[in-house]
Amino acid sequence: MTPVLMPDDLQNSYEVSLAGPIIRDKLWFFVADAENNFPGASILADGSPYDVSVLLASTVAKLDFRPSANHTLTATYLESPFLNPGNNVRGADLATTWLADWGGEFVSLSWDWAISDSLFLESKVAAQNT
C-alpha cells in the first residue's frame, strides 16, 4: 500500500479576542475570532493524492448598550464556517471529489427592561442562516 503524503504536518490554529468599554458604564464590546486547520490527505482511485484538510473557523461579536439603569440592548453576531474537502469513498465513483462548506451565521438583538424590582421584560429577535 502506498503511504499518503500529508500536505503539512503542522496544525495551524489561532484564537484572538478583545473586549472592553467604549463608553464607560454605557457601551461595551466583545469580538473574538478563531481558526483551526487540521491537515489531512487521501488517495483517489487513480492513485493521485488529494488534500482533505479540514478548516474550522468562528467569529463572535457582541455589543451591550445600557442607556439607563432599567434598560439594556444587546446585539450578537456569530459565524462558524466549516470547510471539509473529501472524495467519494463510499460511492461507486472513487475519483469524485467535493468540498463541503458547512456552518452558518446567527444574529440576535435583545432588549431587557427592569420595570420594577419584581417585574422584568425581555424581548429578542434573531435570524439564522445555515
Residue frames as a rotation matrix with the C-alpha (Angstrom) as fourth column:
MET 1
0.583 0.812 0.000 0.00
0.812 -0.583 0.000 0.00
0.000 0.000 -1.000 0.00
THR 2
-0.221 -0.636 0.740 1.32
0.607 -0.683 -0.405 3.45
0.763 0.360 0.537 -0.93
PRO 3
-0.370 0.084 -0.925 1.69
0.857 -0.354 -0.374 5.84
-0.359 -0.931 0.059 2.01
VAL 4
0.584 0.618 0.527 -0.33
0.728 -0.685 -0.004 9.03
0.358 0.386 -0.850 1.86
LEU 5
-0.586 -0.809 0.048 1.84
0.737 -0.557 -0.382 12.14
0.336 -0.189 0.923 1.94
MET 6
0.290 0.664 -0.689 0.45
0.867 -0.488 -0.105 14.79
-0.406 -0.567 -0.717 4.23
PRO 7
0.552 -0.053 0.832 0.33
0.546 -0.731 -0.408 18.33
0.630 0.680 -0.375 2.79
ASP 8
-0.120 -0.566 0.816 1.75
-0.490 -0.681 -0.544 19.70
0.863 -0.465 -0.196 6.03
ASP 9
-0.191 0.031 -0.981 2.47
0.617 0.781 -0.096 18.13
0.763 -0.624 -0.168 9.39
LEU 10
-0.988 -0.123 -0.094 1.61
0.152 -0.648 -0.747 21.30
0.031 -0.752 0.659 11.30
GLN 11
-0.020 0.997 -0.073 -1.82
0.981 0.034 0.190 22.02
0.192 -0.068 -0.979 12.72
ASN 12
-0.849 -0.288 0.443 -2.22
0.280 -0.956 -0.085 25.74
0.448 0.052 0.892 12.15
SER 13
0.228 0.945 -0.234 -4.59
0.853 -0.078 0.516 27.46
0.470 -0.317 -0.824 14.55
TYR 14
-0.881 -0.410 0.237 -5.11
0.228 -0.805 -0.547 30.79
0.415 -0.428 0.803 16.20
GLU 15
0.242 0.925 -0.294 -7.57
0.904 -0.105 0.414 32.41
0.353 -0.366 -0.861 18.56
VAL 16
-0.873 -0.462 0.157 -7.86
0.383 -0.848 -0.367 36.06
0.303 -0.260 0.917 19.45
SER 17
0.254 0.961 -0.110 -10.37
0.887 -0.186 0.422 38.10
0.385 -0.205 -0.900 21.45
LEU 18
-0.879 -0.419 0.229 -10.74
0.316 -0.870 -0.378 41.68
0.357 -0.260 0.897 22.52
ALA 19
0.201 0.966 -0.163 -13.28
0.803 -0.067 0.592 43.26
0.561 -0.249 -0.790 24.85
GLY 20
-0.722 -0.426 -0.546 -13.83
0.682 -0.575 -0.453 46.42
-0.121 -0.699 0.705 26.81
PRO 21
0.205 0.818 -0.537 -15.86
0.619 -0.533 -0.576 49.55
-0.758 -0.214 -0.616 27.30
ILE 22
-0.228 -0.160 0.960 -16.49
0.865 -0.486 0.124 52.02
0.447 0.859 0.250 24.50
ILE 23
-0.133 0.249 0.959 -18.35
-0.385 -0.905 0.182 54.43
0.913 -0.345 0.216 26.78
ARG 24
-0.926 -0.364 -0.103 -17.81
-0.054 0.395 -0.917 53.77
0.375 -0.843 -0.385 30.47
ASP 25
-0.777 0.622 0.098 -20.87
0.095 0.270 -0.958 52.21
-0.622 -0.735 -0.269 32.15
LYS 26
0.066 0.838 -0.542 -22.90
-0.651 -0.375 -0.659 52.59
-0.756 0.397 0.521 28.92
LEU 27
0.825 0.196 -0.531 -21.48
-0.564 0.366 -0.741 50.69
0.049 0.910 0.412 25.94
TRP 28
0.014 -0.795 0.606 -19.28
-0.525 0.510 0.682 47.54
-0.851 -0.328 -0.410 25.89
PHE 29
0.532 0.100 -0.841 -17.96
-0.819 0.314 -0.481 45.39
0.215 0.944 0.249 23.07
PHE 30
0.065 -0.542 0.838 -16.58
-0.355 0.772 0.527 41.88
-0.933 -0.331 -0.143 22.65
VAL 31
0.657 0.067 -0.751 -15.05
-0.743 0.220 -0.632 40.38
0.123 0.973 0.194 19.49
ALA 32
0.017 -0.648 0.762 -13.35
-0.432 0.682 0.589 37.02
-0.901 -0.339 -0.269 19.01
ASP 33
0.600 0.071 -0.797 -12.01
-0.785 0.247 -0.569 35.12
0.156 0.966 0.204 16.04
ALA 34
0.006 -0.597 0.802 -10.57
-0.499 0.693 0.520 31.63
-0.867 -0.403 -0.294 15.76
GLU 35
0.578 0.106 -0.809 -9.33
-0.784 0.348 -0.515 29.33
0.227 0.931 0.284 13.02
ASN 36
0.041 -0.536 0.843 -8.16
-0.497 0.722 0.482 25.74
-0.867 -0.439 -0.237 13.21
ASN 37
0.390 -0.021 -0.921 -6.69
-0.894 0.233 -0.384 23.90
0.222 0.972 0.072 10.24
PHE 38
0.299 -0.228 0.927 -6.37
-0.414 0.844 0.341 20.12
-0.860 -0.486 0.158 10.54
PRO 39
-0.285 -0.474 -0.833 -4.11
-0.950 0.024 0.311 18.74
-0.127 0.880 -0.458 7.80
GLY 40
0.133 0.312 0.941 -5.10
-0.170 0.942 -0.288 15.55
-0.976 -0.122 0.179 6.03
ALA 41
-0.448 -0.287 -0.847 -4.61
-0.880 -0.028 0.475 13.65
-0.160 0.957 -0.240 2.78
SER 42
0.359 0.556 0.750 -6.29
-0.218 0.831 -0.512 10.86
-0.908 0.020 0.419 0.86
ILE 43
-0.816 -0.577 -0.029 -5.64
-0.196 0.230 0.953 8.94
-0.543 0.784 -0.301 -2.34
LEU 44
0.109 0.851 -0.514 -8.04
-0.898 -0.138 -0.418 8.97
-0.427 0.507 0.749 -5.27
ALA 45
0.748 0.293 0.596 -8.88
-0.099 0.937 -0.336 5.84
-0.656 0.192 0.729 -7.26
ASP 46
0.897 -0.442 -0.006 -6.23
0.029 0.072 -0.997 6.71
0.441 0.894 0.078 -9.86
GLY 47
0.370 -0.779 -0.507 -3.57
0.906 0.424 0.010 6.82
0.207 -0.463 0.862 -7.11
SER 48
-0.284 -0.483 0.828 -3.12
0.308 -0.864 -0.398 10.58
0.908 0.142 0.394 -7.02
PRO 49
-0.658 0.007 -0.753 -3.02
0.751 -0.077 -0.656 12.28
-0.063 -0.997 0.045 -3.62
TYR 50
-0.007 0.733 0.680 -5.82
0.389 -0.625 0.677 14.62
0.921 0.269 -0.280 -2.61
ASP 51
-0.915 -0.339 0.220 -5.77
-0.015 -0.515 -0.857 17.24
0.404 -0.787 0.466 0.15
VAL 52
0.081 0.961 -0.263 -8.59
0.469 0.196 0.861 16.60
0.880 -0.193 -0.435 2.67
SER 53
-0.877 -0.418 -0.236 -7.52
0.418 -0.425 -0.803 19.14
0.235 -0.803 0.548 5.27
VAL 54
0.193 0.970 -0.146 -10.38
0.894 -0.113 0.433 20.49
0.403 -0.214 -0.890 7.40
LEU 55
-0.809 -0.377 0.452 -10.79
0.210 -0.902 -0.377 24.17
0.550 -0.210 0.808 8.24
LEU 56
0.190 0.821 -0.538 -12.86
0.950 -0.015 0.312 25.21
0.249 -0.570 -0.783 11.26
ALA 57
-0.812 -0.424 0.401 -13.38
0.336 -0.901 -0.273 28.89
0.477 -0.087 0.875 11.95
SER 58
0.200 0.904 -0.377 -15.58
0.961 -0.106 0.255 31.06
0.191 -0.414 -0.890 14.13
THR 59
-0.772 -0.311 0.554 -16.25
0.231 -0.950 -0.211 34.73
0.592 -0.035 0.805 14.69
VAL 60
0.109 0.774 -0.623 -18.19
0.985 -0.002 0.171 36.29
0.131 -0.633 -0.763 17.57
ALA 61
-0.805 -0.273 0.526 -19.10
0.209 -0.961 -0.180 39.94
0.555 -0.035 0.831 18.03
LYS 62
0.089 0.836 -0.541 -21.26
0.950 0.091 0.298 41.44
0.299 -0.541 -0.786 20.77
LEU 63
-0.707 -0.174 0.686 -22.34
0.014 -0.973 -0.232 44.95
0.707 -0.155 0.690 21.77
ASP 64
-0.077 0.665 -0.742 -24.07
0.984 0.170 0.049 45.75
0.159 -0.727 -0.668 25.06
PHE 65
-0.660 -0.038 0.750 -25.67
0.097 -0.995 0.036 49.17
0.745 0.097 0.660 25.45
ARG 66
-0.210 0.554 -0.806 -27.20
0.977 0.154 -0.149 50.37
0.041 -0.818 -0.573 28.71
PRO 67
-0.310 0.114 0.944 -28.93
0.342 -0.913 0.223 53.72
0.887 0.392 0.244 28.10
SER 68
0.107 0.340 0.934 -30.39
-0.788 -0.544 0.288 53.74
0.606 -0.767 0.210 31.64
ALA 69
-0.677 -0.381 0.630 -30.31
-0.722 0.512 -0.466 51.65
-0.145 -0.770 -0.621 34.79
ASN 70
-0.023 0.797 0.604 -33.52
-0.418 0.541 -0.730 49.88
-0.908 -0.270 0.320 33.70
HIS 71
0.897 0.388 -0.210 -32.80
-0.318 0.238 -0.918 49.21
-0.306 0.890 0.337 30.01
THR 72
-0.214 -0.954 0.209 -30.22
-0.321 0.271 0.907 47.08
-0.923 0.127 -0.364 28.19
LEU 73
0.824 0.335 -0.456 -29.85
-0.532 0.186 -0.826 46.48
-0.192 0.924 0.332 24.45
THR 74
-0.079 -0.854 0.514 -27.63
-0.323 0.510 0.797 43.62
-0.943 -0.103 -0.316 23.25
ALA 75
0.735 0.185 -0.652 -26.61
-0.677 0.150 -0.721 42.78
-0.036 0.971 0.235 19.67
THR 76
0.052 -0.686 0.726 -24.82
-0.342 0.671 0.658 39.49
-0.938 -0.283 -0.199 18.95
TYR 77
0.611 0.038 -0.790 -23.28
-0.785 0.160 -0.599 38.10
0.104 0.986 0.128 15.75
LEU 78
0.087 -0.565 0.820 -21.91
-0.350 0.753 0.556 34.55
-0.933 -0.336 -0.132 15.35
GLU 79
0.593 0.020 -0.805 -20.34
-0.792 0.192 -0.579 32.97
0.143 0.981 0.130 12.27
SER 80
0.101 -0.542 0.834 -18.97
-0.546 0.670 0.502 29.44
-0.831 -0.507 -0.229 12.05
PRO 81
0.518 0.053 -0.854 -17.75
-0.832 0.263 -0.489 28.22
0.199 0.963 0.180 8.64
PHE 82
0.152 -0.426 0.892 -16.54
-0.346 0.822 0.452 24.63
-0.926 -0.377 -0.022 8.30
LEU 83
0.418 -0.100 -0.903 -14.73
-0.907 0.020 -0.422 23.60
0.060 0.995 -0.083 5.11
ASN 84
0.020 -0.344 0.939 -14.16
-0.399 0.858 0.324 19.88
-0.917 -0.381 -0.120 4.54
PRO 85
0.061 -0.041 -0.997 -12.87
-0.990 0.126 -0.065 18.58
0.129 0.991 -0.033 1.18
GLY 86
-0.132 -0.110 0.985 -13.09
-0.439 0.898 0.041 14.86
-0.889 -0.427 -0.167 0.51
ASN 87
-0.714 -0.028 -0.700 -13.56
-0.671 0.316 0.671 12.14
0.202 0.949 -0.244 -2.02
ASN 88
0.260 0.965 -0.024 -16.46
-0.948 0.260 0.186 9.78
0.186 -0.025 0.982 -2.61
VAL 89
-0.739 -0.674 0.008 -15.02
-0.658 0.719 -0.221 6.73
0.143 -0.169 -0.975 -0.83
ARG 90
-0.531 0.599 0.600 -18.48
-0.166 0.620 -0.767 5.25
-0.831 -0.507 -0.230 -0.13
GLY 91
0.475 0.767 -0.431 -19.83
-0.550 -0.124 -0.826 5.67
-0.687 0.629 0.363 -3.67
ALA 92
0.734 -0.131 0.666 -19.16
0.488 0.785 -0.382 3.89
-0.473 0.605 0.640 -6.93
ASP 93
0.676 -0.489 0.552 -17.11
0.339 -0.459 -0.821 6.75
0.655 0.742 -0.145 -8.39
LEU 94
0.542 -0.514 -0.664 -14.00
0.799 0.071 0.598 6.88
-0.261 -0.855 0.449 -6.20
ALA 95
-0.490 -0.777 0.394 -12.46
0.861 -0.502 0.080 9.68
0.136 0.379 0.916 -8.30
THR 96
0.299 0.674 0.675 -15.22
0.454 -0.723 0.521 12.16
0.839 0.151 -0.522 -7.43
THR 97
-0.700 -0.501 -0.509 -14.13
0.699 -0.332 -0.634 14.92
0.148 -0.800 0.582 -5.08
TRP 98
0.371 0.852 0.370 -16.25
0.587 -0.524 0.618 17.52
0.720 -0.012 -0.694 -3.31
LEU 99
-0.833 -0.527 0.169 -15.95
0.210 -0.583 -0.785 20.44
0.512 -0.618 0.596 -0.92
ALA 100
0.175 0.878 -0.446 -18.40
0.875 0.069 0.478 20.61
0.451 -0.474 -0.756 1.96
ASP 101
-0.776 -0.313 0.548 -18.92
0.099 -0.918 -0.384 24.20
0.623 -0.243 0.743 3.04
TRP 102
0.141 0.824 -0.549 -20.97
0.773 0.255 0.581 23.95
0.619 -0.507 -0.600 6.24
GLY 103
-0.759 -0.339 -0.556 -21.58
0.636 -0.568 -0.523 26.38
-0.138 -0.750 0.646 9.02
GLY 104
0.151 0.857 0.493 -23.67
0.831 -0.380 0.406 29.48
0.535 0.348 -0.770 9.18
GLU 105
-0.802 -0.306 0.512 -24.45
0.062 -0.896 -0.439 32.81
0.594 -0.320 0.738 10.72
PHE 106
0.073 0.809 -0.583 -26.60
0.943 0.134 0.303 33.84
0.324 -0.572 -0.754 13.66
VAL 107
-0.774 -0.213 0.596 -27.65
0.084 -0.968 -0.238 37.39
0.627 -0.134 0.767 14.57
SER 108
0.055 0.827 -0.560 -29.72
0.925 0.169 0.340 38.40
0.375 -0.537 -0.756 17.57
LEU 109
-0.651 -0.113 0.750 -30.92
-0.107 -0.965 -0.239 41.61
0.751 -0.236 0.617 19.14
SER 110
-0.069 0.634 -0.770 -32.42
0.869 0.417 0.266 41.72
0.490 -0.651 -0.580 22.62
TRP 111
-0.345 0.092 0.934 -33.95
-0.318 -0.948 -0.024 44.39
0.883 -0.305 0.356 24.80
ASP 112
-0.298 0.187 -0.936 -34.24
0.829 0.536 -0.157 43.97
0.473 -0.823 -0.315 28.57
TRP 113
-0.249 0.319 0.914 -36.36
-0.288 -0.926 0.244 46.23
0.925 -0.202 0.323 30.75
ALA 114
-0.725 0.038 -0.688 -36.46
0.651 0.365 -0.666 46.17
0.226 -0.930 -0.289 34.54
ILE 115
-0.045 0.828 0.559 -39.98
0.280 -0.527 0.802 47.55
0.959 0.193 -0.207 35.03
SER 116
0.624 0.170 0.762 -39.76
-0.660 -0.408 0.631 47.30
0.418 -0.897 -0.142 38.82
ASP 117
-0.299 -0.767 0.568 -37.86
-0.946 0.316 -0.072 45.35
-0.124 -0.558 -0.820 41.46
SER 118
-0.374 0.221 0.901 -40.11
-0.207 0.927 -0.313 42.33
-0.904 -0.304 -0.301 40.86
LEU 119
0.696 0.647 0.312 -41.13
0.210 0.233 -0.950 42.72
-0.687 0.726 0.026 37.19
PHE 120
-0.361 -0.896 -0.259 -38.81
-0.275 -0.164 0.947 42.18
-0.891 0.413 -0.188 34.24
LEU 121
0.803 0.596 0.025 -39.46
-0.113 0.193 -0.975 42.16
-0.585 0.780 0.223 30.48
GLU 122
-0.402 -0.916 0.012 -37.17
-0.207 0.103 0.973 40.68
-0.892 0.388 -0.231 27.86
SER 123
0.813 0.580 -0.048 -37.71
-0.174 0.165 -0.971 40.68
-0.555 0.798 0.236 24.09
LYS 124
-0.307 -0.943 0.127 -35.49
-0.222 0.201 0.954 39.14
-0.925 0.265 -0.271 21.47
VAL 125
0.867 0.394 -0.304 -35.37
-0.395 0.173 -0.902 38.83
-0.303 0.903 0.306 17.68
ALA 126
-0.137 -0.923 0.360 -32.95
-0.311 0.385 0.869 36.56
-0.941 0.007 -0.339 15.87
ALA 127
0.764 0.253 -0.594 -32.07
-0.641 0.188 -0.744 35.41
-0.077 0.949 0.305 12.37
GLN 128
0.064 -0.723 0.688 -30.12
-0.278 0.650 0.708 32.31
-0.959 -0.236 -0.159 11.40
ASN 129
0.602 0.002 -0.799 -28.55
-0.795 0.097 -0.599 31.20
0.076 0.995 0.060 8.14
THR 130
0.032 -0.589 0.807 -27.31
-0.469 0.704 0.533 27.60
-0.883 -0.396 -0.254 7.99
